[in-house]
Amino acid sequence: MGERLTSKHQFPPDGLCNYIFYDSLYKEGDRDLLPYENTYTESLNTFLNYHRDNRHTTLGVGFAFNFLPKAEQDLKVRNPSPLEPFWNRGIFHAGVLDPPTRPTQDGRKVALATVKKINRLLDTQRRRGHTAITAIALPQPDIRGTLSCIEDLRELRFTPNLVILFGHYRIGDNLRTNCAIMPPTRHPDDTPPDELLEDYGFDVATAVPSLRKICDDGVDSRGVVSVTLKGRWAEPQFSKDVDFFKPCVSDINIGSFGRITDVCPGGGRLAAQLNYSTKHHAMITYISYLQRTFVYDDERALAEKLCRARSVDSSVSFGIAAYDIDFEDYENRCTDHNRNGAFSRLKALRKVVDYFNRGSSRGAFSLREFYASDGGNHGTLSVTLKVRWTEPEERDGMDFYSPPMYDPSEESFGSYTEVKRGRVSRTFGNRRTRLSILNHGQLSR
């Protein structure tokens, strides 16, 4: 959880997550500084004072990578420790969760050494009977970066409880010189063109061989792979050719991320038409009047990608780190799209973790077995019998994913009986050209 946390209602139900971390203290070097409560942001105060009184979910804080020396200096104070206000509120875990994508070797070693010192500080709470874990996120999920970190940990003689390997892209598409419309996480079988691999060179399964190496080398840490609940904004270079891997506009002045409630029907803002790409395993919409795409991972996308990652080496056990859970739809505003109500994607991730923990009956994890393992009571797929109405910008070449006209005054849904032999049985003002998407996936004018 981070800067989007403003309400106690954003905390997931007890037990949905094993751990929840606030990310991060010392953000930008001048916010959320331990000794100075006047620097505490609304988000940190909400995390401190309004979190649920949980029995199964425990809490922690991350320290911003780029300002670890400043945090380490403040943590030298004793009696009382600047962490005392957190401990008094049941927040005992700590770690570094936001490393830069390409840190220097010295910077990486400093981060690991700082977490080791924090770990010693947490011993005071462990002696009082509290559970306190440490977590470290590795900058790159590939095997080379992992080997370097393993060597650093050996040199320090330190083993964190959790090692996080990134499966999601943390930098906005619009901030890259080689800008492309990308899903938040990439399916292992969905390879982009070669020219994009420098910026988008890993997928959600890249971490699996690294986790195997951690296990084989006897590192006694729990490995987890990250996903994100953020959606990604981008401005396509060509509005007539909008899809994943297509070029977008590099512009540091536009926002990179958003919530799904920004775009879903019922969310209260844009009410866009959302489409699932079976080729790229992610949701995408193009909002023509904004000239922007918005993409995100829904429940299906997360299950498909993570089950495929687990199948790469079914003997490698790993957990899932859901970043940016303060971007989740905690109010169930996207009712037509949420398969599990409020916190729908987090609940889907919980089901994936539970499936992984139960183990596969055939020794190979699969999406089909995942859905079957829930006995029809959990993880069910929802459908709708509504007809979706939309007016295309252009009639020529009209198809799924074609840009629609934006008009909030028009109706979005209808019934099957309103479409007869491809003709609309009622008019919408003076507009006769409408496109209906039928529940069996055909198009009709």
N, C-alpha and C positions, 0 to 999 in steps of 0.2 A: 504494500500500500504506500501511497506517496501523496503528491501535492493535490490530487483530486479528492482526497478524503475530507469531507466536510460534515458528515452526518453519522451518528451512531448506527443508523440503519444500513450503512454500507458494510458493516462487519458481517461476514457470513455466519450462518447458524453453527453452533458448537459442533465440532467433530467433522465438519466438511473439509477443513484443512487441519493438518497436524500442527503446523507452525504458521504464524503470520508475522512477517517482519515489516517494520516501517523503514522505507528506503528514501532518503538517507539523512542522518544527522550531518551537519557541517556542509550542507548543500550550498554550492557557490562560495563557500568560505565565510559567509556572513549570516547564514540562517541556521536556526536550530543548533546553536552552540551550547554545549552542556552547562557551563557555569552561569549562563546569562538567560534567564527565563524570558526577558523582554525580547529576545530574538526568536522565541518559539513561534512557529507559524500556526495558523488555524488548524492545519492538517495534523501537526504534531500534538497540539493540545487536544484535538479530538481523539487521537490515538491513545494519549495518556489517560484522559479523564472519562471517555465515553465508550470504551471497549466493553464487550460483553463479559459477564462473569462466567467464564467457561470452565468446564471440567476436563475437556478433551483437547481443545485447541490452546496452545501456549504461544506466548508472544516474545518478540525480540526486536532489535533495532540494527540497522546497517549504518556503517560509517562511510562517508563519501571518500572514494579512492584518492581523489586529487588533493584532499586536505587532511590526510592521515597524520602528517607531522604535527599539525595544529591540535588535532584530537588527542594524539599521544601525549602532548605536553599538558593538556588539561587533565588527562587521566592520572597524572602523577600525584595529584592532590589526594590526600587521605584524611579520614576522620572529619567530616564525612566524605565519602567518594561522590563525585558529581553524578554517578549513576544511581545514587541512593533514591532519588525521587522515582526512578523507573522501577527499582527493586520493590519499593513500597507499594507499587501498583501492579505487582506480579509480572513484570517484564524483565526476563532474565537472559534471554539469548542475545547474541551479538555476532556481527560478521561484516564482511565487505562484499557487496552484491553488485557493484556498478563499475567494474574495471573498464578502462578504455579498451578499444578494440585492438590497439597495438601499443601496449605499454613498453617502456624500456625494461631490460632485464633487472636493472637496479630498482626501478619502481615496483616491479613485481615482487622482488625480495623484500622490500620495505613493507609492502602490504601484508605479506605473509608473516613477517616478524611482528608487525603491530597486532595482528590477530592473535598471535601466540601470547603477547603481553596481556591482551584483553582476557584471554583464556585463563591466565594466572589470576587475574583480578576476580574472575567469576568463581574461583575456588572458594572464596569467602562465602558465597551463597550456597555452593554445593555442600559445604560443611554444615550448613544449617538445614540441609535436607531438600533443597530446591534443585530441580533439574535445570541445567544451564548448558546449552550447546553453542558451538561456534560453527559458522558457515563461511565459505569462501567461494566466490565465482571465478572461474578461470577465464582469461580474456578470449581464448580461441578454443573451439571444441575439437580441433584436429589433433592427430596423434603427436605431431612434433611439439606443439605448444603444451600438451599434457605431459610429455616426457620431461620438458624443461621444468615444469612446476613440481613434478615428482622429485626431481633432483634437488630443487630448492627446499622442499619439505624434509627430505632426508638430511640435508645439511643443517637445517634448523632443529631437527629432532622433534618435529611437531606434526600432529595429525588432527586436522579439523574434523568435526563430526559429519558435516555435510560438504560435499564438493559439487558445485553446480556447473554444468557444461551447457553453453547456450545452444538452443535449437531455434531461437527466433532472431529476427533482424531488429537491432536496436536503433539504428540510424534511419531517419526518414528518407524516403526516396528523393524528395525535393532537395535534400542537402547533399546529394551525390552529384558529381560532375557527369557521370555516366548514368543518368536518371532513367529508371525503368519502373513500370507498375509491377510491384511484387506483393505476393501474399505475405502475411506476417511470419509464417513458417513455410518452408518448402517441402513438399512430399519427396521422398527419396527417389521415386521414379520420374519425377518432373524436372528435367534438366534444362536450364535456360541456354540460350545461345552462348558460344564461347566468349564473346565480347563482354558478357555480363558476369562471368565467373570471378573476375578479380574482386568485384564488390559484393557479389552474392555467391560466394564459393562453397558454402556449406548448406546442408539441409538438416532436417530434424533427426536423421539417423547418423550424421557424421560423428556424433559423440559416442556411438556404441563401441567402436574399436578402442577408443580412448578409455571408456569405462572398463573394457576387458583388460587393458593394460594396467589400470589402477588395481583391479582385482588380482591379476597375476603377480604383481609386484608386492602384494601383501600390504597395501595401504588400507588401513582399517577405517575408511570413511564410507559413508553412504553416498553413492552417486545419484544425482538427479539431473534430468534434462529439462530445459526451460521452454515454455511457450508464453505467449502474451495475450491478454484480453483487450489490448488496444486495437483500434482500427486504424488504417493508414490512408491518408489523403494524398492525392497526386493530381497534377494537371497534365492530361495527355497532350502530346505534341500534335496529334492528328485526331480531331474529334470524330472522324468517320471510321477510324480504325482503333477501337478501344478494346483492349484485352490485356491480360497478364503478359509480361515480358515486353510489351510495347513501350516505346520511348515516352518519357514525360519531361516536363520543363523543370530545370534546376532553378530554384528560387528560394533563398533563405528567408524571405519575408512572408511566406505563407505557412500556415500551421501544418505539421506533419501527422498529427495523431488526433483521434476523436473516439467518442463512445458510439456504440451501435444505436443508442437511443437518439443520436443526432440524425439518423437516416431512416429508421424503421417506421412503418405505419403504426401510429399510436405513440411514437416517441415525442411528438409535439413540435418538431422543428421542420424537417424536410419531407418526411413520408415518401421516400424514394422507392422505386421498384427494385427489389433485391433478387439477384439471380445466383444460383449455385453453379460453379464451374466444375463439372465432373472431370475435366481434363487436368485442371490445376488444383482441385481440392480446396476451394475457398469461395467465399461470397464476394460478389462484386456488383457495384451499381455505378452508373454514369449519370450525373446530375447536369443536364445540358445547360441550364441557365447559369450555373456556377462554373461550368466547364471543368468539373472535377470528378475524379473517381474516388470511391470509398471502398476499401476492401477489408475483410476481416475473416477470422476463423470462427465458424459456428460449431455446434456440437458434433455434427457429422464430420467436418473437416478435422477437428482435433482427434476424434476416434480413428479416422482413416490413417492419418499420418503417424500417430503414436503406435497403433497396432502394427503398421508396416515397419516402423523403426524397431520395435521389439522383435519382429520376425527376422531381422538381419542376423541376430545371434540370440536365440531364445534362452541360452544359458546365462546371459548377462542380465542381472536384475537391476532395475533402476526405478527411482521415483520421478515425480513430475513437479517442477517448480513453476507455478503460475504467476508470472509477473503482472503488475498493473491491475490487480483485482479491484482497485477503486474505479476502474473503467467498466466494470460489470453492470448489467441491468439488474440492480437490486430491488427495483420496484415492480418488475414484470410489466414494464410499459410496452415492450415488444411482444405482446401476447400472441399474435399470429405466428411468430417465428420461434419463440421460446418453447422448447420441447419439455422442459422440466420446471416451468414457472420461474419465479425469482431466482437469481443466481444460477440460471440454467446451464451455462457453460461450465461453471465450477462443479455443479452436480454431475455433469457428464464426465469431467476429469476424475472426479471421485470414483465413478463407476469403472473407468479405465484402470485406475490404480488398484481397485479391489479385484478386478479381473486379472491383472498382472500378479497380484499377491496370491490369488487362488491357484495360479498355475494353469497351464494348458493341458488338457487331457491327452492331446496328441503330440505334445512336445513342441508344437509350432503355433505361435500366436497368430490369430487371424481375425479380421473384422467380423466375419460370419459367426465364428465361435463366440466372439465377444457379445454380440447381440443375442445369440442363443443362450448364453450362460446366464442371462438375466431372467430367464423363465417367463418372459412376456410381461413381467411386473416392473421392470426398470429398463431404461435406455430405449424405449420404444420410439419409433419414428412417427411423426405426425404428418398428416396430409390435410388438405382442405378441399371441399367441394364447391368453393366459390369460383366464379369466373372472374378473371382480372381484366379490367378494361384499361386501355391506354391509347393515346393518340400518337402515332409515330411522327417524328420530324419530317421524314420523307417516305413516300409510299414505295418508291423503287428500292429493291433490295431489302425489303422489310423482313425481319427475322428476329429470333430471340437475340437479346443483347443489343438490338438496334436502339439508338437513343430516343426516348420518348419526349413529348412536349411536357413542360411543367405547368400544371394548372390546378391549384388546390380547390377550385370551385367545381371541378368535375368529379363525378363519382368514380371510385376506384374498383368497386366490386359489383357483381351481379349474379344472376342464376343461369344455369345451363339452358333453361327454357327460353331465355331472351335471345339465344342465338339459333337461327333456323337456316339450314342449308347455306351457311356462310354469310347470311344477311342479318343485319341488326333489326330486331322486331320493334324497336322503339327508337326515337330520335333523341339526341342530346343537344337541345337548342337548335342552332342551324348547322351543326356539325354532323355530317353523315359518314365521314371516313373515320372509323374507329377500328382498333385491332383488339380482338378478344383472345385471351390465352385460355384454352379449355383445360379442364381438369385432367384430361388424358394426354396433354402435351402437344396438341395440334394447334395450328394457327388458323384464324378465320378473320376475314375482313368484314 
